[in-house]
Amino acid sequence: MPLGNRLKELRASKGLNQQELGTLVGASRQTISLIERGDYNPSITLALRIAKIFGKTVDEVFYLIEEEEI
């Protein structure tokens, strides 16, 4: 199952651009962009860092997309 996320929405709510979020979590702007588009699944460590920035749990930021939703 593909991984979906609320990253763009959460990032916008904090007023962060991709570069700023990347700096905060130790990732590149390109990595943040790929995650937002669903083209890259973050490591557990990166997912935890991202969730912590927004005060959320990992499953509040990332979720599985059911096959029939595709």
Phi and psi in degrees as a GROMACS rama.xvg file:
@    title "Ramachandran Plot"
@    xaxis  label "Phi"
@    yaxis  label "Psi"
@TYPE xy
-68.8883  156.661  PRO-2
-101.109  125.742  LEU-3
-102.002  168.493  GLY-4
-156.234  162.57  ASN-5
-109.002  22.5031  ARG-6
-60.2974  -47.4113  LEU-7
-60.9927  -43.6825  LYS-8
-62.2616  -46.8107  GLU-9
-66.9655  -40.4165  LEU-10
-62.0906  -43.911  ARG-11
-63.5168  -38.1949  ALA-12
-65.6741  -25.0564  SER-13
-94.2454  -3.23984  LYS-14
70.9885  28.8865  GLY-15
-101.767  142.198  LEU-16
-92.6287  174.867  ASN-17
-61.5946  -39.5625  GLN-18
-63.0436  -44.6306  GLN-19
-63.9182  -44.1161  GLU-20
-63.7231  -43.5338  LEU-21
-56.6936  -44.4134  GLY-22
-61.2486  -42.6148  THR-23
-64.437  -32.7021  LEU-24
-105.703  0.952364  VAL-25
77.8032  35.3704  GLY-26
-131.291  164.356  ALA-27
-82.3129  162.444  SER-28
-59.5185  -38.0119  ARG-29
-63.0857  -39.9367  GLN-30
-63.7244  -43.9666  THR-31
-60.9217  -43.0946  ILE-32
-60.9451  -45.632  SER-33
-62.5481  -40.8793  LEU-34
-63.3281  -47.1215  ILE-35
-58.0025  -39.0114  GLU-36
-78.5574  -10.0494  ARG-37
81.4647  16.8894  GLY-38
-94.2714  -2.83296  ASP-39
-150.225  132.524  TYR-40
-97.5583  124.546  ASN-41
-70.1903  156.646  PRO-42
-65.9463  164.698  SER-43
-58.6486  -43.0281  ILE-44
-60.5895  -46.5601  THR-45
-66.6186  -40.5624  LEU-46
-60.7946  -40.3894  ALA-47
-66.1021  -40.8013  LEU-48
-63.3264  -44.0047  ARG-49
-61.8946  -48.3335  ILE-50
-59.6187  -40.5042  ALA-51
-62.5853  -39.4093  LYS-52
-56.6132  -37.9104  ILE-53
-95.5629  2.25948  PHE-54
65.9792  33.7816  GLY-55
-121.171  164.872  LYS-56
-84.8296  162.295  THR-57
-57.8346  -40.6181  VAL-58
-75.118  -7.98589  ASP-59
-85.463  -18.4621  GLU-60
-100.069  -42.6245  VAL-61
-115.982  145.866  PHE-62
-150.846  156.325  TYR-63
-83.444  137.321  LEU-64
-95.5995  121.982  ILE-65
-65.4591  144.321  GLU-66
-54.8635  -38.2168  GLU-67
-70.6583  -14.1241  GLU-68
-81.7867  -13.7837  GLU-69
